[in-house]
């Protein structure tokens, strides 16, 4: 496995439609493994092949375990994914993207979807997803069609920039949650 370079907004490959996979072989399995490692290294939860410069219809999705979500944490690798049905119910929520780092915006998507495709061994599969998993799958399939989340926003005026936190800021937040102070920080004493 290898970590591949993620391409950023402005790269033409993000606006191109990915081609259907015709043959599932070792090179495609390697692409899936590399995409998975790249997604995890970037702290992402989904990645489409065009985001690593490959115009093939392949996505990977791996949501973290959430106690409030009954769906288990599972790695999905989908080849030629296709949404076959969507719920009429929609939800609006904030989304971000590894190809548009530090920017977030509200996007409305179907609350539930049914997706068909093939797994890494070529076996047909069908996934019924709702909530966050449905949102991530829709986001990644959009990538395969050259669509970014910013294209689905009602207004670009609502695009938010959230700068990355430094290692010290992340550490300070962790200590704050534990009710202690960060190393080297002065203790706060109430009088």
mmCIF file of the C-alpha atoms, coordinates in Angstrom:
data_MODEL
# 
_entry.id   MODEL 
# 
loop_
_atom_site.group_PDB 
_atom_site.id 
_atom_site.type_symbol 
_atom_site.label_atom_id 
_atom_site.label_alt_id 
_atom_site.label_comp_id 
_atom_site.label_asym_id 
_atom_site.label_entity_id 
_atom_site.label_seq_id 
_atom_site.pdbx_PDB_ins_code 
_atom_site.Cartn_x 
_atom_site.Cartn_y 
_atom_site.Cartn_z 
_atom_site.occupancy 
_atom_site.B_iso_or_equiv 
_atom_site.pdbx_formal_charge 
_atom_site.auth_seq_id 
_atom_site.auth_comp_id 
_atom_site.auth_asym_id 
_atom_site.auth_atom_id 
_atom_site.pdbx_PDB_model_num 
ATOM 1   C CA . UNK A 1 1   ? 0.000   0.000  0.000   1.00 0.00 ? 1   UNK A CA 1 
ATOM 2   C CA . UNK A 1 2   ? 1.042   3.570  -0.603  1.00 0.00 ? 2   UNK A CA 1 
ATOM 3   C CA . UNK A 1 3   ? -0.239  7.009  0.219   1.00 0.00 ? 3   UNK A CA 1 
ATOM 4   C CA . UNK A 1 4   ? -1.105  8.849  -2.967  1.00 0.00 ? 4   UNK A CA 1 
ATOM 5   C CA . UNK A 1 5   ? -1.196  12.591 -3.540  1.00 0.00 ? 5   UNK A CA 1 
ATOM 6   C CA . UNK A 1 6   ? -4.686  14.066 -3.153  1.00 0.00 ? 6   UNK A CA 1 
ATOM 7   C CA . UNK A 1 7   ? -5.520  16.559 -5.890  1.00 0.00 ? 7   UNK A CA 1 
ATOM 8   C CA . UNK A 1 8   ? -7.066  19.892 -4.947  1.00 0.00 ? 8   UNK A CA 1 
ATOM 9   C CA . UNK A 1 9   ? -9.809  22.058 -6.356  1.00 0.00 ? 9   UNK A CA 1 
ATOM 10  C CA . UNK A 1 10  ? -8.595  23.661 -9.558  1.00 0.00 ? 10  UNK A CA 1 
ATOM 11  C CA . UNK A 1 11  ? -7.113  20.418 -10.891 1.00 0.00 ? 11  UNK A CA 1 
ATOM 12  C CA . UNK A 1 12  ? -9.122  19.519 -14.026 1.00 0.00 ? 12  UNK A CA 1 
ATOM 13  C CA . UNK A 1 13  ? -9.329  15.812 -13.058 1.00 0.00 ? 13  UNK A CA 1 
ATOM 14  C CA . UNK A 1 14  ? -11.836 16.743 -10.324 1.00 0.00 ? 14  UNK A CA 1 
ATOM 15  C CA . UNK A 1 15  ? -14.245 18.064 -12.971 1.00 0.00 ? 15  UNK A CA 1 
ATOM 16  C CA . UNK A 1 16  ? -14.008 15.056 -15.287 1.00 0.00 ? 16  UNK A CA 1 
ATOM 17  C CA . UNK A 1 17  ? -16.380 12.115 -15.254 1.00 0.00 ? 17  UNK A CA 1 
ATOM 18  C CA . UNK A 1 18  ? -14.670 8.894  -14.210 1.00 0.00 ? 18  UNK A CA 1 
ATOM 19  C CA . UNK A 1 19  ? -14.795 5.919  -16.556 1.00 0.00 ? 19  UNK A CA 1 
ATOM 20  C CA . UNK A 1 20  ? -16.562 2.669  -15.744 1.00 0.00 ? 20  UNK A CA 1 
ATOM 21  C CA . UNK A 1 21  ? -14.213 -0.078 -14.561 1.00 0.00 ? 21  UNK A CA 1 
ATOM 22  C CA . UNK A 1 22  ? -14.158 -2.889 -17.119 1.00 0.00 ? 22  UNK A CA 1 
ATOM 23  C CA . UNK A 1 23  ? -11.669 -5.287 -15.498 1.00 0.00 ? 23  UNK A CA 1 
ATOM 24  C CA . UNK A 1 24  ? -11.104 -6.023 -11.834 1.00 0.00 ? 24  UNK A CA 1 
ATOM 25  C CA . UNK A 1 25  ? -7.528  -7.129 -11.349 1.00 0.00 ? 25  UNK A CA 1 
ATOM 26  C CA . UNK A 1 26  ? -4.578  -6.780 -8.966  1.00 0.00 ? 26  UNK A CA 1 
ATOM 27  C CA . UNK A 1 27  ? -3.892  -3.204 -10.094 1.00 0.00 ? 27  UNK A CA 1 
ATOM 28  C CA . UNK A 1 28  ? -7.446  -2.208 -9.173  1.00 0.00 ? 28  UNK A CA 1 
ATOM 29  C CA . UNK A 1 29  ? -7.111  -3.913 -5.784  1.00 0.00 ? 29  UNK A CA 1 
ATOM 30  C CA . UNK A 1 30  ? -3.870  -1.962 -5.265  1.00 0.00 ? 30  UNK A CA 1 
ATOM 31  C CA . UNK A 1 31  ? -5.689  1.270  -6.161  1.00 0.00 ? 31  UNK A CA 1 
ATOM 32  C CA . UNK A 1 32  ? -8.361  0.466  -3.548  1.00 0.00 ? 32  UNK A CA 1 
ATOM 33  C CA . UNK A 1 33  ? -5.699  -0.298 -0.919  1.00 0.00 ? 33  UNK A CA 1 
ATOM 34  C CA . UNK A 1 34  ? -3.812  2.915  -1.751  1.00 0.00 ? 34  UNK A CA 1 
ATOM 35  C CA . UNK A 1 35  ? -7.013  4.966  -1.652  1.00 0.00 ? 35  UNK A CA 1 
ATOM 36  C CA . UNK A 1 36  ? -7.904  3.491  1.732   1.00 0.00 ? 36  UNK A CA 1 
ATOM 37  C CA . UNK A 1 37  ? -4.468  4.268  3.154   1.00 0.00 ? 37  UNK A CA 1 
ATOM 38  C CA . UNK A 1 38  ? -4.548  7.764  1.651   1.00 0.00 ? 38  UNK A CA 1 
ATOM 39  C CA . UNK A 1 39  ? -8.013  8.456  3.097   1.00 0.00 ? 39  UNK A CA 1 
ATOM 40  C CA . UNK A 1 40  ? -6.960  7.281  6.571   1.00 0.00 ? 40  UNK A CA 1 
ATOM 41  C CA . UNK A 1 41  ? -3.681  9.242  6.455   1.00 0.00 ? 41  UNK A CA 1 
ATOM 42  C CA . UNK A 1 42  ? -5.652  12.404 5.624   1.00 0.00 ? 42  UNK A CA 1 
ATOM 43  C CA . UNK A 1 43  ? -8.205  11.703 8.399   1.00 0.00 ? 43  UNK A CA 1 
ATOM 44  C CA . UNK A 1 44  ? -10.911 11.404 5.766   1.00 0.00 ? 44  UNK A CA 1 
ATOM 45  C CA . UNK A 1 45  ? -14.047 9.291  5.751   1.00 0.00 ? 45  UNK A CA 1 
ATOM 46  C CA . UNK A 1 46  ? -14.429 8.915  1.995   1.00 0.00 ? 46  UNK A CA 1 
ATOM 47  C CA . UNK A 1 47  ? -12.343 9.188  -1.157  1.00 0.00 ? 47  UNK A CA 1 
ATOM 48  C CA . UNK A 1 48  ? -13.071 8.889  -4.874  1.00 0.00 ? 48  UNK A CA 1 
ATOM 49  C CA . UNK A 1 49  ? -10.468 7.729  -7.380  1.00 0.00 ? 49  UNK A CA 1 
ATOM 50  C CA . UNK A 1 50  ? -10.417 11.080 -9.202  1.00 0.00 ? 50  UNK A CA 1 
ATOM 51  C CA . UNK A 1 51  ? -9.239  12.660 -5.944  1.00 0.00 ? 51  UNK A CA 1 
ATOM 52  C CA . UNK A 1 52  ? -5.979  10.764 -6.413  1.00 0.00 ? 52  UNK A CA 1 
ATOM 53  C CA . UNK A 1 53  ? -5.859  11.521 -10.139 1.00 0.00 ? 53  UNK A CA 1 
ATOM 54  C CA . UNK A 1 54  ? -7.365  8.249  -11.405 1.00 0.00 ? 54  UNK A CA 1 
ATOM 55  C CA . UNK A 1 55  ? -10.429 8.502  -13.639 1.00 0.00 ? 55  UNK A CA 1 
ATOM 56  C CA . UNK A 1 56  ? -12.029 5.193  -12.692 1.00 0.00 ? 56  UNK A CA 1 
ATOM 57  C CA . UNK A 1 57  ? -15.371 4.715  -10.945 1.00 0.00 ? 57  UNK A CA 1 
ATOM 58  C CA . UNK A 1 58  ? -14.068 3.616  -7.549  1.00 0.00 ? 58  UNK A CA 1 
ATOM 59  C CA . UNK A 1 59  ? -14.830 4.983  -4.080  1.00 0.00 ? 59  UNK A CA 1 
ATOM 60  C CA . UNK A 1 60  ? -13.868 4.037  -0.551  1.00 0.00 ? 60  UNK A CA 1 
ATOM 61  C CA . UNK A 1 61  ? -15.826 5.013  2.556   1.00 0.00 ? 61  UNK A CA 1 
ATOM 62  C CA . UNK A 1 62  ? -14.992 4.331  6.187   1.00 0.00 ? 62  UNK A CA 1 
ATOM 63  C CA . UNK A 1 63  ? -17.040 6.027  8.884   1.00 0.00 ? 63  UNK A CA 1 
ATOM 64  C CA . UNK A 1 64  ? -15.789 6.106  12.451  1.00 0.00 ? 64  UNK A CA 1 
ATOM 65  C CA . UNK A 1 65  ? -17.809 4.189  15.023  1.00 0.00 ? 65  UNK A CA 1 
ATOM 66  C CA . UNK A 1 66  ? -20.539 6.382  16.493  1.00 0.00 ? 66  UNK A CA 1 
ATOM 67  C CA . UNK A 1 67  ? -22.492 5.316  19.556  1.00 0.00 ? 67  UNK A CA 1 
ATOM 68  C CA . UNK A 1 68  ? -25.546 7.228  18.316  1.00 0.00 ? 68  UNK A CA 1 
ATOM 69  C CA . UNK A 1 69  ? -25.498 5.608  14.860  1.00 0.00 ? 69  UNK A CA 1 
ATOM 70  C CA . UNK A 1 70  ? -26.684 1.987  14.709  1.00 0.00 ? 70  UNK A CA 1 
ATOM 71  C CA . UNK A 1 71  ? -24.667 1.327  11.534  1.00 0.00 ? 71  UNK A CA 1 
ATOM 72  C CA . UNK A 1 72  ? -21.346 -0.290 12.405  1.00 0.00 ? 72  UNK A CA 1 
ATOM 73  C CA . UNK A 1 73  ? -18.023 1.195  11.380  1.00 0.00 ? 73  UNK A CA 1 
ATOM 74  C CA . UNK A 1 74  ? -17.172 -0.629 8.178   1.00 0.00 ? 74  UNK A CA 1 
ATOM 75  C CA . UNK A 1 75  ? -14.901 -0.048 5.228   1.00 0.00 ? 75  UNK A CA 1 
ATOM 76  C CA . UNK A 1 76  ? -16.772 0.075  1.929   1.00 0.00 ? 76  UNK A CA 1 
ATOM 77  C CA . UNK A 1 77  ? -14.915 -0.200 -1.369  1.00 0.00 ? 77  UNK A CA 1 
ATOM 78  C CA . UNK A 1 78  ? -17.318 0.239  -4.270  1.00 0.00 ? 78  UNK A CA 1 
ATOM 79  C CA . UNK A 1 79  ? -16.519 -0.261 -7.927  1.00 0.00 ? 79  UNK A CA 1 
ATOM 80  C CA . UNK A 1 80  ? -18.887 1.312  -10.448 1.00 0.00 ? 80  UNK A CA 1 
ATOM 81  C CA . UNK A 1 81  ? -21.246 2.537  -7.715  1.00 0.00 ? 81  UNK A CA 1 
ATOM 82  C CA . UNK A 1 82  ? -24.657 3.661  -8.875  1.00 0.00 ? 82  UNK A CA 1 
ATOM 83  C CA . UNK A 1 83  ? -27.482 5.143  -6.843  1.00 0.00 ? 83  UNK A CA 1 
ATOM 84  C CA . UNK A 1 84  ? -30.590 3.165  -7.759  1.00 0.00 ? 84  UNK A CA 1 
ATOM 85  C CA . UNK A 1 85  ? -33.033 4.903  -5.418  1.00 0.00 ? 85  UNK A CA 1 
ATOM 86  C CA . UNK A 1 86  ? -33.192 7.839  -3.021  1.00 0.00 ? 86  UNK A CA 1 
ATOM 87  C CA . UNK A 1 87  ? -35.593 8.745  -0.278  1.00 0.00 ? 87  UNK A CA 1 
ATOM 88  C CA . UNK A 1 88  ? -37.917 11.690 -0.735  1.00 0.00 ? 88  UNK A CA 1 
ATOM 89  C CA . UNK A 1 89  ? -36.802 12.921 2.666   1.00 0.00 ? 89  UNK A CA 1 
ATOM 90  C CA . UNK A 1 90  ? -33.792 15.201 2.518   1.00 0.00 ? 90  UNK A CA 1 
ATOM 91  C CA . UNK A 1 91  ? -31.449 16.584 5.127   1.00 0.00 ? 91  UNK A CA 1 
ATOM 92  C CA . UNK A 1 92  ? -29.173 19.591 5.093   1.00 0.00 ? 92  UNK A CA 1 
ATOM 93  C CA . UNK A 1 93  ? -25.819 19.300 6.813   1.00 0.00 ? 93  UNK A CA 1 
ATOM 94  C CA . UNK A 1 94  ? -22.340 20.736 6.633   1.00 0.00 ? 94  UNK A CA 1 
ATOM 95  C CA . UNK A 1 95  ? -19.844 18.946 4.423   1.00 0.00 ? 95  UNK A CA 1 
ATOM 96  C CA . UNK A 1 96  ? -16.149 19.251 3.785   1.00 0.00 ? 96  UNK A CA 1 
ATOM 97  C CA . UNK A 1 97  ? -13.801 17.632 1.285   1.00 0.00 ? 97  UNK A CA 1 
ATOM 98  C CA . UNK A 1 98  ? -10.197 16.451 1.232   1.00 0.00 ? 98  UNK A CA 1 
ATOM 99  C CA . UNK A 1 99  ? -9.816  18.169 -2.159  1.00 0.00 ? 99  UNK A CA 1 
ATOM 100 C CA . UNK A 1 100 ? -11.049 21.493 -0.729  1.00 0.00 ? 100 UNK A CA 1 
ATOM 101 C CA . UNK A 1 101 ? -9.261  21.486 2.621   1.00 0.00 ? 101 UNK A CA 1 
ATOM 102 C CA . UNK A 1 102 ? -10.494 23.665 5.491   1.00 0.00 ? 102 UNK A CA 1 
ATOM 103 C CA . UNK A 1 103 ? -13.691 24.759 3.719   1.00 0.00 ? 103 UNK A CA 1 
ATOM 104 C CA . UNK A 1 104 ? -17.164 23.653 4.797   1.00 0.00 ? 104 UNK A CA 1 
ATOM 105 C CA . UNK A 1 105 ? -20.640 24.342 3.531   1.00 0.00 ? 105 UNK A CA 1 
ATOM 106 C CA . UNK A 1 106 ? -24.214 23.209 3.951   1.00 0.00 ? 106 UNK A CA 1 
ATOM 107 C CA . UNK A 1 107 ? -25.487 20.733 1.373   1.00 0.00 ? 107 UNK A CA 1 
ATOM 108 C CA . UNK A 1 108 ? -28.928 19.153 1.035   1.00 0.00 ? 108 UNK A CA 1 
ATOM 109 C CA . UNK A 1 109 ? -28.949 15.460 0.157   1.00 0.00 ? 109 UNK A CA 1 
ATOM 110 C CA . UNK A 1 110 ? -31.314 12.498 0.258   1.00 0.00 ? 110 UNK A CA 1 
ATOM 111 C CA . UNK A 1 111 ? -31.615 11.071 3.754   1.00 0.00 ? 111 UNK A CA 1 
ATOM 112 C CA . UNK A 1 112 ? -31.383 7.488  2.454   1.00 0.00 ? 112 UNK A CA 1 
ATOM 113 C CA . UNK A 1 113 ? -30.078 5.813  -0.694  1.00 0.00 ? 113 UNK A CA 1 
ATOM 114 C CA . UNK A 1 114 ? -29.770 2.381  -2.217  1.00 0.00 ? 114 UNK A CA 1 
ATOM 115 C CA . UNK A 1 115 ? -26.503 1.906  -4.082  1.00 0.00 ? 115 UNK A CA 1 
ATOM 116 C CA . UNK A 1 116 ? -25.409 -0.976 -6.245  1.00 0.00 ? 116 UNK A CA 1 
ATOM 117 C CA . UNK A 1 117 ? -21.941 -1.779 -7.477  1.00 0.00 ? 117 UNK A CA 1 
ATOM 118 C CA . UNK A 1 118 ? -19.218 -4.357 -7.110  1.00 0.00 ? 118 UNK A CA 1 
ATOM 119 C CA . UNK A 1 119 ? -16.830 -5.114 -4.288  1.00 0.00 ? 119 UNK A CA 1 
ATOM 120 C CA . UNK A 1 120 ? -13.064 -5.442 -4.689  1.00 0.00 ? 120 UNK A CA 1 
ATOM 121 C CA . UNK A 1 121 ? -13.442 -9.075 -5.782  1.00 0.00 ? 121 UNK A CA 1 
ATOM 122 C CA . UNK A 1 122 ? -16.022 -8.219 -8.449  1.00 0.00 ? 122 UNK A CA 1 
ATOM 123 C CA . UNK A 1 123 ? -19.031 -9.529 -6.570  1.00 0.00 ? 123 UNK A CA 1 
ATOM 124 C CA . UNK A 1 124 ? -22.277 -7.601 -7.009  1.00 0.00 ? 124 UNK A CA 1 
ATOM 125 C CA . UNK A 1 125 ? -23.495 -5.794 -3.940  1.00 0.00 ? 125 UNK A CA 1 
ATOM 126 C CA . UNK A 1 126 ? -26.313 -3.543 -2.885  1.00 0.00 ? 126 UNK A CA 1 
ATOM 127 C CA . UNK A 1 127 ? -26.093 -1.177 0.061   1.00 0.00 ? 127 UNK A CA 1 
ATOM 128 C CA . UNK A 1 128 ? -29.042 0.438  1.799   1.00 0.00 ? 128 UNK A CA 1 
ATOM 129 C CA . UNK A 1 129 ? -27.660 3.469  3.571   1.00 0.00 ? 129 UNK A CA 1 
ATOM 130 C CA . UNK A 1 130 ? -29.188 6.268  5.559   1.00 0.00 ? 130 UNK A CA 1 
ATOM 131 C CA . UNK A 1 131 ? -28.000 9.219  7.575   1.00 0.00 ? 131 UNK A CA 1 
ATOM 132 C CA . UNK A 1 132 ? -24.306 10.018 7.508   1.00 0.00 ? 132 UNK A CA 1 
ATOM 133 C CA . UNK A 1 133 ? -23.346 6.954  5.451   1.00 0.00 ? 133 UNK A CA 1 
ATOM 134 C CA . UNK A 1 134 ? -25.869 7.914  2.751   1.00 0.00 ? 134 UNK A CA 1 
ATOM 135 C CA . UNK A 1 135 ? -24.467 11.464 2.709   1.00 0.00 ? 135 UNK A CA 1 
ATOM 136 C CA . UNK A 1 136 ? -20.857 10.309 2.328   1.00 0.00 ? 136 UNK A CA 1 
ATOM 137 C CA . UNK A 1 137 ? -21.722 7.838  -0.432  1.00 0.00 ? 137 UNK A CA 1 
ATOM 138 C CA . UNK A 1 138 ? -23.607 10.552 -2.353  1.00 0.00 ? 138 UNK A CA 1 
ATOM 139 C CA . UNK A 1 139 ? -20.664 12.944 -1.884  1.00 0.00 ? 139 UNK A CA 1 
ATOM 140 C CA . UNK A 1 140 ? -18.168 10.398 -3.248  1.00 0.00 ? 140 UNK A CA 1 
ATOM 141 C CA . UNK A 1 141 ? -20.341 9.381  -6.205  1.00 0.00 ? 141 UNK A CA 1 
ATOM 142 C CA . UNK A 1 142 ? -20.658 13.086 -7.032  1.00 0.00 ? 142 UNK A CA 1 
ATOM 143 C CA . UNK A 1 143 ? -16.857 13.165 -7.324  1.00 0.00 ? 143 UNK A CA 1 
ATOM 144 C CA . UNK A 1 144 ? -17.004 10.385 -9.908  1.00 0.00 ? 144 UNK A CA 1 
ATOM 145 C CA . UNK A 1 145 ? -19.296 12.629 -11.950 1.00 0.00 ? 145 UNK A CA 1 
ATOM 146 C CA . UNK A 1 146 ? -17.063 15.698 -11.659 1.00 0.00 ? 146 UNK A CA 1 
ATOM 147 C CA . UNK A 1 147 ? -19.316 17.361 -9.063  1.00 0.00 ? 147 UNK A CA 1 
ATOM 148 C CA . UNK A 1 148 ? -17.963 18.952 -5.872  1.00 0.00 ? 148 UNK A CA 1 
ATOM 149 C CA . UNK A 1 149 ? -19.950 19.710 -2.725  1.00 0.00 ? 149 UNK A CA 1 
ATOM 150 C CA . UNK A 1 150 ? -19.582 23.436 -3.417  1.00 0.00 ? 150 UNK A CA 1 
ATOM 151 C CA . UNK A 1 151 ? -21.633 22.903 -6.605  1.00 0.00 ? 151 UNK A CA 1 
ATOM 152 C CA . UNK A 1 152 ? -24.539 21.703 -4.460  1.00 0.00 ? 152 UNK A CA 1 
ATOM 153 C CA . UNK A 1 153 ? -24.457 24.604 -2.016  1.00 0.00 ? 153 UNK A CA 1 
ATOM 154 C CA . UNK A 1 154 ? -27.341 27.034 -2.108  1.00 0.00 ? 154 UNK A CA 1 
ATOM 155 C CA . UNK A 1 155 ? -24.933 29.968 -1.893  1.00 0.00 ? 155 UNK A CA 1 
ATOM 156 C CA . UNK A 1 156 ? -21.147 30.242 -1.934  1.00 0.00 ? 156 UNK A CA 1 
ATOM 157 C CA . UNK A 1 157 ? -21.597 33.090 0.548   1.00 0.00 ? 157 UNK A CA 1 
ATOM 158 C CA . UNK A 1 158 ? -22.141 30.399 3.185   1.00 0.00 ? 158 UNK A CA 1 
ATOM 159 C CA . UNK A 1 159 ? -18.842 28.623 2.524   1.00 0.00 ? 159 UNK A CA 1 
ATOM 160 C CA . UNK A 1 160 ? -16.874 28.628 5.786   1.00 0.00 ? 160 UNK A CA 1 
ATOM 161 C CA . UNK A 1 161 ? -13.116 28.527 6.183   1.00 0.00 ? 161 UNK A CA 1 
ATOM 162 C CA . UNK A 1 162 ? -11.889 26.692 9.271   1.00 0.00 ? 162 UNK A CA 1 
ATOM 163 C CA . UNK A 1 163 ? -8.090  26.731 9.524   1.00 0.00 ? 163 UNK A CA 1 
ATOM 164 C CA . UNK A 1 164 ? -6.276  23.593 10.570  1.00 0.00 ? 164 UNK A CA 1 
ATOM 165 C CA . UNK A 1 165 ? -5.397  23.333 14.220  1.00 0.00 ? 165 UNK A CA 1 
ATOM 166 C CA . UNK A 1 166 ? -1.793  23.173 15.251  1.00 0.00 ? 166 UNK A CA 1 
ATOM 167 C CA . UNK A 1 167 ? -0.569  20.179 17.203  1.00 0.00 ? 167 UNK A CA 1 
ATOM 168 C CA . UNK A 1 168 ? -0.372  22.391 20.309  1.00 0.00 ? 168 UNK A CA 1 
ATOM 169 C CA . UNK A 1 169 ? -4.031  23.460 19.893  1.00 0.00 ? 169 UNK A CA 1 
ATOM 170 C CA . UNK A 1 170 ? -5.169  19.851 19.538  1.00 0.00 ? 170 UNK A CA 1 
ATOM 171 C CA . UNK A 1 171 ? -3.175  18.875 22.628  1.00 0.00 ? 171 UNK A CA 1 
ATOM 172 C CA . UNK A 1 172 ? -4.548  21.824 24.612  1.00 0.00 ? 172 UNK A CA 1 
ATOM 173 C CA . UNK A 1 173 ? -8.134  20.825 23.700  1.00 0.00 ? 173 UNK A CA 1 
ATOM 174 C CA . UNK A 1 174 ? -7.481  17.246 24.822  1.00 0.00 ? 174 UNK A CA 1 
ATOM 175 C CA . UNK A 1 175 ? -6.163  18.443 28.170  1.00 0.00 ? 175 UNK A CA 1 
ATOM 176 C CA . UNK A 1 176 ? -9.080  20.845 28.543  1.00 0.00 ? 176 UNK A CA 1 
ATOM 177 C CA . UNK A 1 177 ? -11.553 17.973 28.063  1.00 0.00 ? 177 UNK A CA 1 
ATOM 178 C CA . UNK A 1 178 ? -9.739  16.017 30.761  1.00 0.00 ? 178 UNK A CA 1 
ATOM 179 C CA . UNK A 1 179 ? -9.942  18.982 33.129  1.00 0.00 ? 179 UNK A CA 1 
ATOM 180 C CA . UNK A 1 180 ? -6.187  19.497 33.302  1.00 0.00 ? 180 UNK A CA 1 
ATOM 181 C CA . UNK A 1 181 ? -3.819  22.007 31.792  1.00 0.00 ? 181 UNK A CA 1 
ATOM 182 C CA . UNK A 1 182 ? -1.473  21.437 28.923  1.00 0.00 ? 182 UNK A CA 1 
ATOM 183 C CA . UNK A 1 183 ? 2.174   20.793 29.720  1.00 0.00 ? 183 UNK A CA 1 
ATOM 184 C CA . UNK A 1 184 ? 3.967   24.063 30.352  1.00 0.00 ? 184 UNK A CA 1 
ATOM 185 C CA . UNK A 1 185 ? 0.704   26.008 30.650  1.00 0.00 ? 185 UNK A CA 1 
ATOM 186 C CA . UNK A 1 186 ? 0.120   27.957 33.841  1.00 0.00 ? 186 UNK A CA 1 
ATOM 187 C CA . UNK A 1 187 ? -2.442  26.462 36.179  1.00 0.00 ? 187 UNK A CA 1 
ATOM 188 C CA . UNK A 1 188 ? -5.581  28.521 36.586  1.00 0.00 ? 188 UNK A CA 1 
ATOM 189 C CA . UNK A 1 189 ? -6.474  29.006 40.219  1.00 0.00 ? 189 UNK A CA 1 
ATOM 190 C CA . UNK A 1 190 ? -9.767  30.522 41.241  1.00 0.00 ? 190 UNK A CA 1 
ATOM 191 C CA . UNK A 1 191 ? -9.647  32.727 44.352  1.00 0.00 ? 191 UNK A CA 1 
# 
